Amino acid sequence: AFAPSYKSTHVDSYLCSHNDGISSALSNSLNHDDTNGPRSVSLVEQNDSHTRRKILTFGMTLATGAIPSAANAANGKSRTDGYNVKRTEREWSYILSGAQFNILRQGGTERPNTSILEGEDRSGVFNCAGCNNPLFESTQKFHSGTGWPSFADGLIGVETENVNPIQAGLLGAELRCKNCGGHLGDVFQDGKLFVNTPAFATGKRCCIDGGALVFKPADGGEDVFGDVSPKRAGGNEMKMPSFLDPPQITAKDRS
């Protein structure tokens, strides 16, 4: 069976997206109906008009001729009404870091490979960064190659957007924290592509923004906040390619 390489496929990065209302646009096209604190680190590209799903929207527009309306630009469901934890957006902005606020409260998207939790393989539970609600178990985590933390399934604290099967299969469905309404990521029905992973058993791939999570190790170790960058060789800062290094100047021997 053919299994595409997700590390080299840009399309999957687009599919691992956030719900900006493309589902409705696709539905309109198929039916021919005319009638997103305390820490200062920020991994989210603020006010980015080209999120993963928006890029996909553009591709779908070119392929189908469908032009999404302004009303379909985002999931209209409130992130406050109907949830147990209720705070004003101003309160959330004080409680959360910039990255957390952009993801959880504004539905933003972090860049791939920018969350330390993507490489977290210890036993434990991943909780909501906004309300500490348990969301994912480490036994369901796997490496999808997309650059975002991936899980085969969520706990009862995860809410899945109610969309029709066609939309869920093609574009995925939004995942939120069932306790506070915070945006987490999206779930896709391509789990069978990931052989020898928990996703193969469930048939699902939950593509999650690490900044929305806090990892609590089973051994009682220190919490790991997902809005922190992964450590790189030589320290926390990203190492530049060697060809960008300045030329080495050897002092002239005057002896």
N, C-alpha and C positions, 0 to 999 in steps of 0.2 A: 504494500500500500504506500502511496505517496504521502509523505508528511512534509509540509513546507518548513523552511528554516525561519523561525520567527525572529532570530537575531538579525537577519538580513532582509526582512520583508517590511517595507514601510507601510504597507496596507494594514498590517495588523496593529501597528502603532496608532493608525487612524481609527481602527475599530475599537481599540481599548480607550473608550472615550467617555465623555460626560454628556448628559442628556440636555441638548439644546433644542429639543422639539422636532428632530428630524423624522421621528416616527410618524407624526401627523403628516409631514410633507410627503413621505413615501406612500402613506395610505392614500393621500389625495392623488398622487401620480398613478397608482395602480388602479384606482377607481375612476380615473379621468374626471374627477370632481372639480369643477371650476368655482360651483356655487359655494455663580460662588463664598500686644500682651507682654506676656512676661519675657519671651525670648525674641530677640531681634532678627534671627535668621529667617530668611524668606526664600523658599525654593520655587515659589509659584511665579510664573510670568504674569505680573499684574496687568489687568486690562488688556489681555491678549485676545485679539479678535479672531485668532485662528487656533482655536482649541482643536483637540483631536476630532471631535465629532463635527465641528464646523467645517474642517477640511473634508471630512467624508461627505458632508452635505453638499459641498461644492462639486465633488466628484459625482454624486448621485444626480445633481442638477444637470451636469453635462451629459450624463448617460441617459437620463429619462426625460429631460426637458422640463422637469418639475421645478418650479421656483417657489421655495418656502416663503410663506407670508410672515410678516412681523409678529403676528400673533403666535406663530409656532417657533419663535426664536428661543424659547426656554420652557421648561416644565412649569406650568402655572400653579401647581399645587404648593400651598403655603408650607414653609419649613417651621412654622410655629403652631398654627391651629391644629388641634387634635393630638399634640404630643405632650408627654408628661412634663418635660423640662421646658419652661417658657422664659425667655429673657428678651429684652429689647436688643436691637442690633448694636446699639451703643454699649450695652453691657457685654455682649459677646466680644466686641472689639477690644475691651479691656481684659477679658479673661483669656482670650486666645492670642497666639502669635499671629503675625501677618499672614504667614502661609496657611495656618490652620483656619483662620477666618475666611480667607479667600476660597478654600476648598469646602469646608463644612457649611458655611453660611451663604456663599455666593456661587457654589457649584463650579469652582475653578479647577484647573488641571495643573499638576506639577509636571515638570519636565522628566522624561524617563531617566532612570539611573541616578536620581538626585536624593532619594530617601535611603537612609541607613537600614531601614527595615526590609528592603528588597533582598538583602543578603543575610537577614536574620534567620538562622536555622535551629535555634535552641527550642526546647520544649517550653510552652507557656501559652498565654492567651493575649490576643490583640484586642484592646479596648478602644472605645471612642475617645478621642482627644477632647471632646467637648463636654461629655457627661460621665465618662468612665464606664459606660455600658459595655459588657462583653460582646464582642462581635464575631471573632474568628478564632478557631483553635489552631495551634501550630501543626497538628496532625493533618490538617487540610491544606497547608501551604505547599506550594511547589514553584519551581522556576520555569516560567513560560518563555523567557527570552525577550519579553517585551520591554523590560526595564521598569515595570511597575510590580509591586507585591501582588502575587496571584494566589487565589484560594479556590479549592474545588467546591466549597460550599460554606455557608455562614451559619452562625448560631441563631437562636430564636430572636435575638435582638436586632437582626437585620431585616429591613423592610424592602421588598422588591416592587418596583413600579408595575402597575397592572397594564400590560399591553397585550395585543393579540399575538398569537404564535408566529405569524409571518414577520411582524416587526421585531419580536424577541429574537428570532433566528437570524435575521439580516443585520439588525442594528443594535441589538441588545436592549437591556432595560436598566434603568437607574436603580442604584442601591442607596438606601438611606439608613441612618440610625433610627430604630423604631422608638427610641426614648426621647431624642431631642430633635429629630428631623434633619440632622446634619448629613450633607452629601458625602458619600464614600467613594463611589466609582460606578462601575457598570458590570452586569453579568452577561456573558455570551454563551451560546449553546454549541461551542466548538471543543468541548472537553475531550472528546474522543480522539482528537488529533494528538493529544499529549499522552502517548503510551507510557506505561510504567510510572504514572503519577496518579495521585488521588482524583484528578480531574477526569481520567479515563472512566472511572467507576460512576461518577455523577453525571458526566456529559456536559458539565458546566465549567466555566472559567470566570471567576469573580476578579475583575481587574480593578485594583484599589489604589487610591492615592495614599502613599505612606504617611503624608502629613496629617491625614485624618485619624491616624492611629497612635496608640501608645502600647508598647509591648511590655507585658509583665511576665518575667521569667518564672518558670515553675520552681526553681531553686531558691526563690526569694531574693534574687539579686536586684540591682537597681533598675528602675523603669527606663525604657528606651523610647524617647520621643521621635516619632517618624519624620518630623520636620527638620531633622538634623542631617547634614550631608554625610555620606559614607566616608570613612577614612581611606586615604589613598597612600600609595607608596611615598615615603619620605615625609609623612605628616598629613594634616587635614587639608592642605591646599592642593589644588589640582596641579600636577606637574606638566609643564609645557613640553611639546615634542622637541627632541634634541636638535632638529634642524633649525629651530628658532633661537637656539642659544647664541649669544654674541660671540664673535671670533675671539680666539685666545691670542693674547699678545705676549710674546716672550721678550723680556728685558734684554737689551743688548749688553754683551759682556765687554766692559771697558778696561779690563786688566791687560 
